[in-house]
Amino acid sequence: MTSTVSQPPYYENHGFQPENVCSARQPVNANPDPKYFSTNAPSAPSCDPTVATHQSSGPVACSSGRTCAPNVKKTIVIILSILLVICCAITAYFIWYFVQNRCVTSSSLIECGSSGVCLPPSQWCDGVIHCPNGEDESRCVRLFGPNFILEVYSPVSKSWYPVCQDDWNDNYGKIACKDMGYSVDTYYYSRGVATEVSFKSFMKLNTSAGNIDLYKKLYSSNSCASGNVVSLRCIECGLSTKNVNIMNRIVGGSGAVLGQWPWQVSLHVQGTHVCGGSIITHQWIVTAAHCVEGQFSDPYSWRVYAGILNQHEMLLGNGHRVQQIISHPAYDTDSKDNDVALMKLETPLRFTDTVRPVCLPNPGMMFQPNQQCWISGWGAEYQGGKTSNNLNYAMVSLIERSRCNSIYIYNDMILPTMICAGYLRGGIDSCQGDSGGPLVTNKNSVWWLVGDTSWGTGCASPNRPGVYGNMTVFTDWIYKNMQVKYRLFLIILNVPNPET
């Protein structure tokens, strides 16, 4: 955390970068941010290469046919070569067209990503990987909105449907959570809640289907007798034992107390704090990809400390060893695009009042510009300073992407995988050592992980707010890597419908 100081225009440090001369490029197939953040996409800088040419001293005259014959033959060969290339290109295009559109022309097939492999709907979400990259078994189930509504995806209608509470119980909920990558030991609850919107279709349990796999009992229905849908909590997350006074603005950061930010961890290498991170389960930590690149990519060199406020106290303990580090495959070290990574601990954390997970944002979550959020970490308390011995925190406001991408702020450097937060007047910001740590907000009495500290120009400078990884974009990727096996909800379309 930092306050305004008189320092040079910028300070370059681990996790923060000076202003680039060129704008960051737009990522390929970038996952667009929710509608409330502008997806003003920066364009790739282009340069026209300069080619050196040499001009002949004059035209070459032919004194006889024999003298010009080699040139004629050369011209014919060039023309034939060009025609051959054109024919090959046309042939390749038609081959590509029919391969790429084979799924489209057949209404009964669904394409696996962009691989050209097509599958019938019955093989989607059936518990067996058929696609080359496993697209057919990735994220067939999700938790939607701040009320954790359980929804199932139908590849036929290409829509998500809530699960009706009729005949649903905790045993089904535990199986669903396990398939999402959570441990059964963390299961919190399944309960019915009234829908805030009017659904026309539901997924229901066919209890007369016999002793078969749970998900084969699911079928599509236009009615739900109870009128309630399933709210599923796979882990008790986002709870703080200490209240934050959200009415008062925190200027320049304040010292935290135990239990206030129980998901905050300190990541050490060789006894030194390097980055922060956030607890999301007993064994998984979310941090920034730039924290674990290069020489820091070895998981065995890291130690994770949780439930401790003072860095000096951490030196007395051994911390938790890291078993595995997973960086986002599309992370770009220059632009900080997709700046997120996961750490899996060798031994699980024991949750207490001072060690607890934060909630990952569900699809449908609305984080508005100017929404109050909080940052925390052991970062420097002023630009160019050393990391802090004590955990600090501060309140910041979300800034709309279009505004943050303006020419006088970050000039199109903010990609859809990023979120700006802070104050354009400066004074409150993340700084060196806060990288990877949480940006959180409170909604429906639950704390949600909005982002991970990524980069910024200097610390707390005017018109240079902090930039954070956009967790709403990364949630699917996180769940996919948490899954013990790629076996999700099975939507078996030929299950008999007891209502017919």
N, C-alpha and C positions, 0 to 999 in steps of 0.2 A: 504494500500500500504506500502511497506517496502523496505529498502535498506540493503545492507550487513553490518552485525555487528558481533562483537566477542561475541558469546553467547554459551551456552551449545549445545550439539549435536542436541537436539530437544526441542521444547516447545509445550506442550499439552494444547490445549484450545478448546473452543466451536467451532466445525466445523473442527478442525484439530486433527490428531491423530499421535502418534509415530509409528515407524516401528513395524510391527507385526513379531512375530517369524515365523509364518506360512503364506504362501501365501493366499490371498483371494480366496475363492472358485469360481468356474465358476457357474453363475446363471443358473437355470433351464429354458430352452426355451428362452435363452437370445436373444434379437433382435439384429442381427449382425449390426455392424457399417458400414457406406459406405465403398466402396472398398479402398478409399484412406487412411483409417486407418486400420492397421493390426488387425485382430481378433485373435491374439495369445492368446488362451484361457488358463488361469491358471488352473491347475488341483487341485482337492480337496486333501488336506493332509489326509493321511490314517495312522491308527495305528493298530497294531495287538494286540488284547486283550490277556492278560495272564490269563490262567485258571488254578487254583490250582487243582491238581489231588492227589488222595490218592491211594497208591498201597497196595494190600492185603498182608498179611504176607506169603501167600503161596497158592498153588492150593488147591481147595476144592474137596476132594474125596467122591464118593458115595459108600456106603457100600451095598446098596440094591436098587432094582428098586423102591420100595415105597419111599425111601428117595429122589430119583431124580425126581419123577413124577411131583412135583410142578414146578421144573425148566423147564421140557419139556413143560408143559402147558403154562408157561410164555413165552417161546420161540415162541410157536405157535401163541399166542396172539399178540406178537410183530410183527411177520412176516405178519399176517393177517392185522394188523393195518397199516403197511407200504404199503401193497398192496392196501388197501382201500384209503389211502392218495394219492397214485400214480394215481389210477383210477379217484379220484375226481379232481386231478390236470389236468389230460388229458381232462376230460369232461369240466372243467372250461375253459381250453385253447381253445377248439373248439367253445364253446359258445361265448367267447370273440372274436375269429377270425371272426366268421360269423357276429357278431354285428358290429365289427369295419370295416369290409369290405363290409357291406351291401350297402353302398353308392358307393363303388368302382365297385362292380359287376353290379350295375345298373347305366348305363351311364347317365340316366335321373335325377339322384338325386345328391344333394350336401350335404355334412355332416356339421353339426353345430359344429365347433371346434373339440374337441375330445369326445363329449358327446354321439356319436352314433346315435343321432337324424338326420334323413335325410329329406331334403325338395326338392320339384321340383323347377327348376329355376324360375318359375313364382312367387314364394313366396319370392324370394330374392330381397331386395331393393324395396319392394312394399308398404312401409309405415306402415306395421304391424309386430310386433315382433313375430316370430314363434320359434326361437331357445331359449333354456333355458337361455343363457347369452346374447341374443340379437345380436349374430354375424351376423345375416342376415340383420341387419339394421345399422351396424357400418361401417362408412367410405366408403360409396358408391360413394363419390365424393371427389375430392382433387384438390389442387392448386399445380402445378408442376413447379419446376425450378425457377430461379430468375426473370422470366417474368410473374409469376403467371398464367400459362396456366391452364384453367379449364379442368379437365378430369373426365370422368365417367367410372365406373367399370362395366364390363359385366361378370356375373358369368358363362355364357355359355362358352365363349372363355377364361375366366380367364385372361383378359387383360384390360388395361386402354386405353380409347380413348379420344382424344380432342374433344371439342364441336365446330362445325363449326359456324362461325359468321353469316351465312345466316339467316336472320329474327330474330336474337337475339337482345334484347334491355335491357335497365336498369331495367325494371320491372321484367324480368326473373332473372337478376343478383341479385336483392334484395331478391328474394325468395330463390335463391341458398345460399346466404350469411346467411340468417336467419336459414336455415336448417343446416348450419355448426356451428351454435352457436353464430353468431354475431348478434348484434342489427341492425335493419333496419336504425337506426339513424346514424350509423357509415359508411354506404355504401359510397364507394369512386367512383368507376367507373367500367364499362364493356366496353371493346374496342377490336377491331380486330387487331391482330398482325400477321405478316408473320411468318411461322414456320421455325425454324432453321434446322429441320430435315424433311425428306419426310415421311408423314403419308399415309398409304394405306387405313385406315378406319377412319371414323368420327362418332360422334353422331350429328344428325340434328333434327331440329324442323319440325314436320308435322303440318303446320299451318291450314290445312284443316280438322284436327281431331275434330274440334268443341270445344265447351265450356267445356273442361274437365281439369283435373289437369294438370298443366304445364308439369310435368315430364312424364306423359303418352303420351305426344306428341313426346318424344324423340325416335329416331329409328337409327339403324346402317346404314351407307351409305359408299360407296366407293368413293364418290366424294364430293367436296365442291366448289361451283361455285365461291365464293369470293376469295378462296385461303387463307383466313385468319381464324385463330382460336380465340376463346374468351380468352382474358386476363381479369381476374376478381380480383379487389381489394376490399375486404370487409371492410377495414379500412385503413385510411391514416397513415401508420406506418413507422418507421425507418427514420424519418426526424429530423435532428438536426439544430437548428437555428444558431449554432456557429460551424465554421469549425475547424477541427482538423488538425494540421500540420503533415501530415503522412510522411513527408520527414525526420523529425528529431526524433531521438530516445529519449524517455523520460527516464531519469535515476532516479530510485528510487521513481518515482511518482511526480506528479505536482498537484497544486491546480486547481480545476475545476471552471468554470464560469457558471452562470445561462444559461440554454438552451443548454449547451454542451452535457449533458447526460440526456435528459428530461424524460426518462423512469425509471431512478434510483429512488428508494424509500427507506426510512429508516423505519424499523419495530421496534416498541417500545413495551416493557412490563413494566408497572408501571413507565413510564417516563424515561426509560433507553433504549438506542439503543442496540438491540440484534443481528439483522441480516439485510441484504439488500434484495432487491427484484427488479423485473422488471415489468413494466406496459405492458400488452398485449392488454387490452381493457379498457373501462370505469370502469368495475367492477372486472376485474380479474388481479391478481398479481401472477407472478411465483417466487418461492423461493426454498430453499433446504428443503428436508424432515427432516433433522437432526435439523433444526431450530425449528420445531414445534412438536417434539416428547416429550413424558413424560409430565411433568408439564406445558409445553408450548403448549399443544394440544388444550387448551380452546380458541376458537376464540374470546370470549368477553374480554380476557385479553390483546389483541393486539390493537395497533393503528398504522396506516399507514400514513406517511408524504411524500408528493410529492411536487416537485418544490421548495424545500428549501435546501440551501447548508450548513447552519450552524446549528449544533445540538442545540446550545443555543436558537436559534430562534424557534425551534420546541417545546420547553417547554412552549412557550407563546400561542401555538395553541392547539386545541383539537384533531387534526388528524382525520382520517377516521376510523370508527369502522369496524371490520371484522365480517361478518355474518356466514361464513363457511370456514373451512379448510379441504382440501382434500389431503392427502398424498398418494404417489404411493403405491398401495397395496403390491408390491413386494420389497419395501424398506427394506434393511438389515442394521441394526444399527451398526454391526461390520465391514462389508466390505465397507459400504457406497454405495452398489449397488442400483441403481434406486433412487438416492438422489434428488428427486424433489417433490414439493408440490405446490398446488394452494390455493390462498386466494381469497374469493369472498367478496367484500365490501358491507356494508349495503346500502350506497348511492354512486352513480356513481361519478367518477372524472370528473371535467370540464377541457377539454383539452385547453391548452393555448400554448404560445411559450415556456414555461418552463415545461409543463406537457404534455407529448406525449407518445404513445406506441412504442415499438420496434417490428420489424417483426419476427414472428416465421419462422424458416427455412422450406422451402418446400421440399418435396421429389425431388431428383435429384440435390440438391445443392451440389457443390463440394468445400469442405474446405480442401485445400492442406496443407501438412506439411510445416512448416516455414511461413505460411500465417500470416500476421500481424493482431493482434487482440488487443482489449483494455479491461482493467478491471477497475472498479471504485468502490468506497466504502468509508466508514468511519472507516475502520479497522486500527489496530495499525500501526504506521509508522516504528517500529522496533520490532524485536522479543522480546516478553515478555512485550511490552509496552501497554499503554492504548489506547482505541479507539480514533480516531481523532475527533476534533471538526468540521473540514472542510472536504468537499468531495474532495477526491483525485482520480487521475487516472494515469494509466501507460500503456505503450504498451508492449505486450508480443507476442511471436511466438508460433504457434502450433507445437507440437512435435509428431512425428509418434509413434503409440502405441507400435510397436515392439521395438523401441529404448527405450521408457519409461519403458518397461517391462524387460529391460535387468537386469542382476544380480547386476550391480553396481548402478542402479537407484532405481526402485521400485520392481524388482524381481517378476514379474507376478502378481502384485496386481492390475493392471489397467485392468478393465473389459470392455466389449463392451459398457456399459452404461456410460463410463468415457472418458474424453479427457485431455491430458496433455498440459499445456501451460506455457511458461516462458523461462528461460535461464539456461542451465546446468552449466554455470559458476556462477550462483547465482546473487544476487544484486537487482533483481526486482521480486516482487511476491505479491500475496494476503497474508493476515495475519488475526489474530484474529479480528472478527467484520465485515469482508468482506463476510462471509458466506451467500449464497443465492443470492448474487449480480450478475450482468451481466458480461459475457464474450461476447463481440460483435465484429463484423467485418463489413467492408463496401464493398459492391459488387453491381455493377450497380447503384451507387449513393444511395443505400439504406442500412440502418443499420440492421443487422440480429443478432438475439440472438443465439450464438453458444453454450453457456453453462451457468450453474449457479455454482458459487463458492462452492466447496464441501469440499475438505480436502487437506492435504499436511503434510509433515514431516518438522516441523519448519517453518521458514519464510525466504525466499531468500537464503537458504543454497545451496552450490554447489551440483549438481546432485540430487536435491530434488525440482523439479518444482511444481507448483500448479496443482491440479487435479480438474476438473470441470465436472458436469453432462452433458452428451452428449444430447443436445436438439434435434438433428435429430432423436434420438431414442424415445423421449418423445412426439413428436408433435401429433401423433395419439391419445395418451392417453389424452393430453390436450384438443384437439378438442372434444373428446367423452364426457368429463366432462363439457365442456362449453355448450353443446347442451341442449337447453331447453326441447326438446323432441327428442326421437330417431326416427326422421322421416327425411330421407335423400332423395337423388335422387331415383326416381322410374324408374327402367329399365323394362318396360313392353314389353316383347318380341313379343307379338301378336298384337302390334299396326300396322295397315296397312301401308305398305311402299308405299308412293305416286309415287315412281319411278318405281314400277313394275305394 
